[in-house]
Amino acid sequence: MPWQEFKDKYKGRTPRARINRAIRAECAGGSECLDAINHFLLMSQSIERRIDTGANDLALGEKYNVALEAHERLVSIRDAMSAAVKRRWDFELENEE
């Protein structure tokens, strides 16, 4: 019953929250990766708001593209870490979001 043991060890409201806690605890660089995902997500949202309010700056658009690209790459790293945690605990989640 690996899922129950996992739930008991990594408490969280959602399966995604439990997986993120396990990534932080069990994967090298996990905390840094999850923190960076949050950082780049907030950065891209901030830039979006500035663009929506009428800021017409090519450098701002370039920063937005860089932030989105960094976010996408970090999410792929997080997904690989998530898969490693699932393999280690021997379970697969159908709908973890």
Order of alpha helices (4+ residues) and beta strands (2+ residues): alpha-alpha-alpha-alpha
